[in-house]
Amino acid sequence: MASTSPVKPPRKFNYLFTQRTSPPSCLTQALTFDFIKGQKPVGNAVRDAACYILYSLVRTTPPALLEPFIPAIAVRLVCVATLDPSTTIRRAASAAFQELVGRQSFGVDRVPQGINVLSMMDYHAVGARRGAFEVASQVAAVDGRYREGLVEWCVVRGVGHWEEKGREGAAKVLGKMFLDDRKGIELVLQQLVTKSRMVLIKIAYLPQLDVFRIHGSLLAIGELILTLSEDEISTHEDLYKVYPTLRHSVQDVQYCLQKLPDYAKKSVHASLITNASLQFIKCISSSQLPIADTTLELYIQLIELSFHKSSELIQQTASEALGELSIRQDISSHLSIWFRNLQGKSSFIVHRGWALTFGYIHLSQYDDVLSVLYDSIEREMDIEAKRNAIKSVGLIFSRAQVVKCPSLFD
């Protein structure tokens, strides 16, 4: 008896790629679905599903139909695999990229530098957040399309991300991507400065997401300035000639910082902005760019105010910023006033901050500083202030070749 089983028709994919709907385009947009609803992030399930749909799509669709979308899919998967906050989603995007290279680039190099990128962006490399950030800067150097996509992702999404580690990582990635190639760095600086200036100057009380963007933008600007300072250029004026818009960008940021103290008293998210501002001061102080005397005094005032905050992170960043500032500017005239913060009736929070910062300040001689620190170690009642003073003494002796040690055991 003859078999009566129906014959399965061949699969057809043309209906998926009509002019009205384009699944690859919709899925690449779904890969960026991430926002905060109340205090909870929303979008992980959507991004995870988009990765696996793309995995299935590139596995079953003929290359001829998918070819126009392959570069965009590859760039977006690289961005997700290296910069997404979720470990599961990063690994899912890495698996989808591996399938894209294996199925759609067989015999023809349709995916830009697919094998090279795949060797960098494997399952284990993107598993750790810090490792994924390192992979992003490495992939950016392989092909210009990946670099352009990663830069856009960091500027548009990364520096304004709801997670603090995500903003810090995006800023670091931006700085590393421009280390070998400065192309486009001025445009990125202008975009970051413009957004920061518009939000910080025109709005008295910032919404939560705007605070995130200001925080990430200031961190990124500082990293980019550090990157530019590594150019082999003799003077800062030559640096301004090579990058004409850099001077205005730095001036705009400094103008924003002038508005910071009044704003910092109002915002419930002031610690984020304060920490990012201190990080910017640290970066520009260690660069070759000039700082006017009035701006230096503004920086010092901002650092002094930071020691009244109870956050250890802010006090640590303020100490490092003042240390970098003391390398390029003699600040010994301020010491007599600063000593009173340890010797007077200041709060224990102020004692902790100044006991820590004296170890980062660079001076020609440390006799007076060591005497004050020894006195603080002996008489301080707060254990953390005592700890910071001991740490500062160790930092001074670690970098000073010859230090005349006051009589500690008299």
Order of alpha helices (4+ residues) and beta strands (2+ residues): alpha-beta-beta-alpha-alpha-alpha-alpha-alpha-alpha-alpha-alpha-alpha-alpha-alpha-alpha-alpha-alpha-alpha-alpha-alpha-alpha-alpha-alpha
